[in-house]
Each structure stands twice: as structure tokens, then as C-alpha cells.
Amino acid sequence: MNSQNKLIELKYQRAMADLNSRIRKLKKKERNLTKQLKTLYSEVPDSINGNSAYSPVQLSDIINDLKDRIDEIAEKLDFLEDERADKQQLQMSIQRRYEKYKNLLMRFFENEVGDDEKRMIILKLFERITISRGTEEYAINFMMRSDYADFV
């Protein structure tokens, strides 16, 4: 694995670690708010009987506020979980394309590969190859297929 691939892998690992950390923090916050909500629910009978520090209206407002906050956190968690799944799927896709690219290159440089097979490999790797004639020399321009351009 060359240094550029290591750098890409490191960036991916850091992004995933950051994402996982954010998810863990939100889940912890959600658990704490849920505990607070349960505590407030247990306070409802005392509030109705007048034995609570909260009036029924105050308690209702606090409970509704906590429910809204828990719902917001749940939405954020859903979004982050989807983002994590997308990143993992993208990473697997990139790895598959890289392996295919690497295998094509390795096959191309094998000694027993004939010219026809090398042409087929070139067709798989390049979208377009143009050769133009200058005043003293030729210019060759290669356009990689978009699937493999990231690896060059």
C-alpha cells in the first residue's frame, strides 16, 4: 500500500472515528434525557396531588420539552447512522474498484499476456487515447475511465 493509499485510509478511519464518537455522545445524551423523562413521569401523581415542587402545567411543559429534545436527538442519530452506513458502503466500493484496477495492471504486466489481452485491458482502463502529431514529436493523451481515475 503506497503512502497516498495509507493517507486515504487514515482519513477514512478518522472520519469514521469522529462519526462514531458523535453517535456515542448523542446516544448517551438520549439515555440521560430518557432517565430524566422517567423521573418526571413518576412526579406526575405528586404534582396532581399538590405534593410536588412543580405544578401540573409546569411539569407538562417540562415533559413536552424533554420529549421534543429526545425526538431531535433521535432524528440526528438516524441521520448519522445513515451517513455511517453510506461511508462504509462507499469505502467497500472504493476497495473493490481498487482491487479490480490493481488486478488489471498486474495482469497487463505479466509476461505471458498476449497483445490482444493487453488491448482488452487497455480498453477497460482508458476511456479515450488520442495521439496527435506535433512539429517534431507525437503527443499522447490518455483519459482514464472514471472508475479508475482516482487511483492514478
Beta strands, then each sheet from edge to edge (+ up, - down):
strand 1: 126-133
strand 2: 138-144
sheet 1: 1+ 2-
end
